[in-house]
Amino acid sequence: MKNRGWSVTFAAMGINLALGVLYTWSVISKGVPAEWGWSEADKSLPYAVACLVFCLVMVPAGRMQDKLGPRLVASIGGLLVGAGLILASFTTSPLGYVIGFGVLAGAGIGFGYASTTPPAVKWFPPAKTGLIAGLVVSGFGLASVYAAPLAKWLTVTFSLQTMVLVFGAGFLVVVSVLAQLLRPPPAGFVPGGMPAPKPGAKTHKDDFGPGEMLRTWQFYVLWFMYACGAGAGLMVIAKLAAIAKLQAGVELGFLLVAVLAIGNGAGRIAAGVLSDKIGRKQTMFICFVLQAALVMLLSQAAKGTALSAVPVMTAISALIGANYGANLSLFPSVTKDYYGLKNFGINYGLVFTAWGVGGFMLALLAGKVFDRTQSFTFAYYCSAGLLVTAAAMSFLVRPPRRRPVPATA
């Protein structure tokens, strides 16, 4: 039969280009008018709630994707994202944005995101898992390249509320249309380059159910590592515009967000390809160590120092984005490697809760610490410490033990 792998991959990438509106929150929050009376913690809350809801919804959405297929689940995601942003556009209160952007759009992003990687990787052999996962999720990271400057232009030219309304209507249509192109391969499909299994031969249990996965210690190590890597990156993404203004004295937050997005998208593809070549664990270690060093460099950026120069801040932002983005291709790839494809949707949904918890805790921490100290220093040091811990733990993790089972069972 015709291999639809590449059409599914690029449709999934397109959906993620729309869902990546999450990463424009730094620009959106900076555009909140002073007369609305929001504190820095208020500006952190819708984004933090969106991250948390996103990751929690990934679990039931992943199960629905496994059972009902990706098209229905992705369509639900498009409707929820559109409805949430449209609702938020009619309010000026933090609570309105928590409900619209945080709860509804966050849930929609979870439904859409859960439906993109599983159908794409199933069309390709294991040797391309990192590449395909990286391509699919790169759309989410690259979204800010167009969304950040567009959000700024719409906000300045019209208003914040108009910008949110336009995004809501546009993403509702785009995601719902592209969702119709998602389809998994039929039962018995064998990707090119893989030998067909011999009848009666013995194999190993490669497909773990969610309950079986939760009984392996590897799940908890991977979860903690993911929370550290994602949380550190999401903290910077949420506050990058404010960091640039406070520490470097520049009003180029939207530019830094776009540059970080390019690094974010490119890092997902590069890490996926690298992990296919040298292994997931080795790539994780490299990314965690580099990210810890970059966070510490960012903490030293201040007006009047060499690190505050726009080119230097731009380079740091791009590299932080790349190392953060690497998590989003490495962890779905290692989940598929360790626990198989049959229940990949819900299994990765459970692993992905680490992304939301890490993002929620560190983004909220950054806002609250800033309100008390007018500085992000503590949040930087906390993130760097967690990243070093995650790098050390990468030496511990290994595939779960598989028991032989008859191929015909």
C-alpha positions in Angstrom: 0.0 0.0 0.0 1.0 3.6 -0.4 3.2 4.9 2.4 1.6 8.1 3.7 4.3 8.7 6.3 5.6 12.0 4.9 2.1 13.5 4.3 1.1 12.6 7.9 4.4 14.0 9.2 4.0 17.4 7.6 0.3 17.6 8.5 1.3 16.9 12.1 4.0 19.5 11.9 1.5 22.1 10.6 -0.9 21.4 13.4 1.9 22.0 15.9 2.8 25.2 14.2 -0.6 26.4 15.2 -0.6 24.9 18.7 2.7 26.5 19.5 0.8 29.7 20.3 1.6 28.7 23.8 5.1 29.9 23.3 4.0 33.5 22.5 2.8 34.0 26.0 5.9 36.1 26.8 4.8 38.6 24.2 1.1 38.4 25.1 1.8 39.0 28.8 4.0 42.0 28.0 1.2 43.5 26.0 -1.2 43.5 28.9 -2.2 47.2 29.4 -1.2 48.8 32.7 -4.8 49.8 33.3 -5.7 46.1 33.6 -3.8 46.1 36.9 -2.1 42.7 36.5 0.9 41.8 38.7 3.8 39.8 37.4 2.4 36.7 39.2 -1.0 37.4 37.4 0.8 37.4 34.1 2.5 34.0 34.9 -0.8 32.2 35.9 -2.6 31.7 32.6 0.6 30.3 31.0 1.4 28.1 34.0 -2.2 26.8 34.1 -2.1 26.2 30.3 1.1 24.1 30.7 -0.4 22.1 33.5 -3.8 21.5 31.8 -1.9 20.7 28.5 0.1 17.9 30.2 -2.8 16.4 32.2 -5.1 16.3 29.1 -2.4 14.5 27.2 -3.2 11.3 29.2 -6.8 10.9 28.2 -6.2 12.4 24.8 -3.4 9.9 24.3 -5.7 7.0 25.2 -8.4 8.4 22.8 -5.8 8.6 20.1 -4.8 5.0 20.6 -8.4 3.8 20.5 -10.3 6.3 18.2 -7.5 7.5 15.9 -5.8 10.9 15.6 -8.2 12.7 13.3 -11.1 13.0 15.8 -8.8 13.9 18.7 -6.9 16.5 16.8 -10.2 18.1 15.6 -11.4 18.4 19.2 -8.1 20.1 19.9 -8.6 22.7 17.2 -12.1 23.5 18.4 -10.9 23.9 22.1 -7.9 26.1 21.2 -10.0 28.3 19.0 -12.9 28.6 21.6 -10.5 29.3 24.4 -8.7 32.1 22.7 -11.9 33.7 21.4 -13.3 33.6 25.0 -10.2 35.2 26.4 -10.4 38.0 23.8 -13.6 39.2 25.4 -12.1 39.7 28.9 -9.5 41.8 30.7 -9.2 39.9 34.0 -6.5 37.3 34.9 -9.4 34.8 35.7 -10.8 35.2 32.2 -7.4 34.4 30.7 -6.9 31.5 33.1 -10.1 30.0 31.9 -9.8 30.9 28.2 -6.0 30.6 27.6 -5.1 28.4 30.5 -7.9 25.8 30.7 -9.7 25.7 27.3 -6.7 26.5 25.0 -4.4 24.4 27.2 -6.8 21.4 26.9 -7.0 21.9 23.1 -3.3 22.0 22.8 -3.2 18.7 24.7 -5.7 17.0 22.4 -3.9 18.3 19.3 -0.4 17.5 20.4 -1.3 14.0 21.6 -2.5 13.2 18.0 0.5 14.3 16.0 3.6 12.2 16.9 2.0 8.7 17.2 0.6 8.4 13.7 3.7 9.8 12.1 6.3 7.6 13.8 4.3 4.4 13.1 4.9 4.9 9.3 8.7 4.7 9.7 11.3 2.2 11.0 13.0 2.6 14.4 16.2 4.0 12.9 14.2 7.1 11.9 12.2 7.6 15.2 14.3 10.5 16.4 14.2 12.3 13.0 10.4 11.9 12.6 9.6 12.8 16.2 11.9 15.8 15.9 10.3 17.0 12.6 6.7 16.7 14.0 7.4 18.5 17.3 9.6 21.1 15.6 6.4 22.8 14.4 5.4 23.5 18.0 8.8 25.1 18.7 9.0 27.1 15.5 5.5 28.6 15.9 6.9 31.7 17.7 9.0 32.6 14.6 5.8 33.9 12.9 3.4 34.1 15.9 5.6 36.4 18.1 6.1 39.2 15.6 2.5 38.9 14.3 1.2 39.0 17.9 3.2 42.2 18.6 2.1 43.8 15.3 -1.6 43.1 15.9 -1.4 44.2 19.5 0.3 47.5 18.6 -1.8 48.2 15.6 -5.2 47.1 17.0 -5.3 45.8 20.6 -4.3 42.8 22.7 -7.9 41.6 22.6 -8.1 41.8 18.8 -4.8 39.9 18.5 -6.1 37.0 20.7 -9.4 36.9 18.7 -7.6 36.7 15.4 -5.4 33.9 16.7 -8.4 32.0 18.0 -10.3 32.1 14.8 -7.3 31.3 12.6 -6.1 28.3 14.7 -9.6 26.8 15.0 -9.7 26.6 11.2 -6.1 25.5 10.5 -6.0 22.7 13.1 -9.4 21.3 12.2 -8.5 21.1 8.5 -5.1 19.6 8.9 -6.5 17.0 11.4 -8.3 15.3 8.5 -4.9 14.3 7.0 -3.7 12.4 10.1 -4.0 8.6 9.8 -2.0 5.7 11.2 -0.9 2.8 9.1 -3.2 -0.2 8.8 -2.8 -3.3 11.0 0.1 -5.5 9.9 1.9 -2.6 8.2 5.7 -3.1 8.2 7.8 0.1 7.5 10.4 -0.1 4.8 13.7 -1.4 6.0 12.1 -3.7 8.6 11.9 -7.4 8.1 8.4 -9.0 8.6 8.1 -11.2 11.6 8.3 -15.0 11.0 5.1 -16.9 12.0 5.7 -18.9 15.2 9.0 -17.2 16.1 9.6 -16.0 19.6 10.1 -12.3 20.2 10.1 -10.0 23.2 7.4 -8.1 24.8 8.0 -4.6 23.3 4.6 -3.1 23.9 3.9 -2.1 27.5 0.5 -1.1 28.7 0.3 2.1 30.9 0.0 0.0 34.0 3.0 -2.1 33.1 5.0 1.1 32.3 4.1 2.6 35.7 5.5 -0.5 37.4 9.0 0.1 35.9 11.4 2.3 37.8 12.7 3.7 34.5 9.4 5.7 34.1 10.0 7.7 37.2 13.6 8.5 36.3 12.6 9.6 32.9 9.7 11.6 34.4 12.0 13.5 36.7 14.6 14.2 34.0 11.9 15.5 31.7 10.5 17.8 34.4 13.9 19.3 35.0 14.8 19.8 31.3 11.4 21.2 30.3 10.8 23.3 33.5 14.1 25.2 33.0 13.3 26.0 29.4 9.7 26.9 30.0 10.7 29.3 32.8 12.9 31.2 30.4 10.3 31.1 27.6 7.6 32.5 29.9 9.7 35.4 31.1 12.1 36.1 28.2 10.7 39.5 27.2 10.8 40.6 30.9 14.3 39.2 31.3 15.6 41.2 28.3 14.1 44.4 29.6 15.1 44.0 33.2 18.7 42.6 32.8 19.8 43.8 29.4 17.8 47.0 29.1 16.5 46.2 25.6 13.0 46.2 24.2 13.6 43.3 21.9 11.7 40.7 23.8 9.6 39.7 20.7 12.8 39.3 18.7 14.4 37.1 21.4 11.2 35.0 21.6 11.4 34.5 17.8 15.1 33.6 17.9 14.5 31.2 20.8 11.7 29.6 18.7 14.1 29.0 15.8 16.5 27.3 18.2 13.6 25.4 19.8 12.5 24.0 16.5 16.0 23.3 15.1 17.0 21.7 18.4 14.2 19.2 18.2 15.3 18.0 14.8 19.0 18.1 15.6 18.6 16.2 18.9 16.4 13.6 17.2 18.9 12.9 14.4 21.8 12.9 16.9 20.0 10.5 19.2 19.4 8.1 16.3 23.2 8.1 15.7 24.8 8.2 19.2 21.9 7.1 21.5 19.2 8.8 23.5 21.0 8.8 26.9 24.2 10.4 25.5 22.2 13.1 23.8 20.2 13.8 26.9 23.4 14.2 29.0 24.9 16.7 26.5 21.7 18.8 26.3 21.2 18.9 30.1 24.8 20.0 30.8 24.7 22.7 28.1 21.4 24.0 29.3 22.7 24.4 32.8 25.7 26.4 31.6 23.4 28.6 29.4 21.0 29.3 32.2 23.9 30.4 34.4 25.2 32.6 31.5 21.8 34.2 31.2 21.8 34.9 34.9 24.9 37.0 34.5 23.5 39.2 31.7 23.0 42.7 33.0 23.0 46.2 31.5 26.5 47.5 31.0 28.1 44.1 30.7 29.4 42.2 27.7 26.6 39.6 28.1 23.9 42.3 27.8 24.8 43.0 24.1 22.0 42.2 21.8 24.0 39.6 19.7 25.1 37.8 22.8 21.6 37.7 24.3 20.3 36.5 21.0 22.8 33.7 20.8 22.0 32.6 24.4 18.3 32.7 23.7 18.7 30.5 20.6 20.8 28.0 22.3 18.5 27.8 25.4 15.7 27.2 22.9 17.6 24.4 21.1 18.5 22.6 24.3 14.9 22.9 25.6 13.5 21.7 22.3 15.7 18.7 22.4 13.6 17.3 25.3 10.5 17.3 23.1 12.0 14.9 20.6 14.2 12.9 23.0 11.5 11.9 25.5 8.8 10.7 23.0 11.6 8.8 21.2 12.8 7.1 24.3 9.2 6.3 25.4 8.7 4.6 22.1 12.0 2.7 22.4 11.4 1.5 25.9 7.6 0.9 25.9 6.6 0.2 22.3 4.1 1.7 19.8 0.8 0.0 20.6 0.1 2.2 23.6 2.4 5.0 22.7 -0.3 7.7 22.9 -1.2 7.2 26.5 2.3 6.1 27.6 3.8 9.3 26.3 0.9 11.2 27.7 1.9 9.9 31.2 5.6 10.7 30.6 4.5 14.2 29.3 2.9 15.1 32.6 6.5 15.9 33.7 6.6 18.7 31.1 3.6 20.3 32.6 4.5 19.9 36.2 8.0 21.3 35.5 6.7 24.2 33.5 4.0 25.0 36.0 6.3 25.0 39.0 9.3 26.9 37.6 7.3 29.4 35.6 5.2 30.2 38.7 8.3 30.3 40.8 9.9 32.8 38.5 6.9 35.1 38.7 6.5 34.9 42.5 10.3 35.3 43.2 10.4 38.4 40.9 7.4 40.0 42.7 9.3 39.7 46.0 12.9 40.4 44.9 12.6 42.2 41.5 15.1 39.6 40.2 15.1 36.1 38.6 18.3 35.0 40.2 16.9 32.4 42.5 14.9 30.8 39.7 18.1 30.6 37.6 20.1 28.8 40.2 17.3 26.5 41.0 16.9 25.5 37.3 20.6 25.0 36.9 20.8 22.7 39.9 17.9 20.6 38.6 19.5 20.3 35.2 22.8 19.1 36.6 20.9 16.5 38.6 19.0 15.3 35.5 22.4 15.0 33.6 23.7 12.8 36.4 20.6 10.6 36.3 21.0 10.0 32.6 23.7 7.5 33.5 21.2 5.4 35.5 18.4 4.9 33.0 18.3 1.9 30.8 15.6 0.0 28.9 13.1 -2.0 31.0 13.5 -5.8 31.1 11.5 -7.6 28.4 10.2 -11.1 28.8 10.1 -13.5 25.8 6.6 -14.1 24.5 5.3 -16.2 21.5 4.8 -14.0 18.4 1.4 -15.7 17.9 0.1 -15.0 21.4 
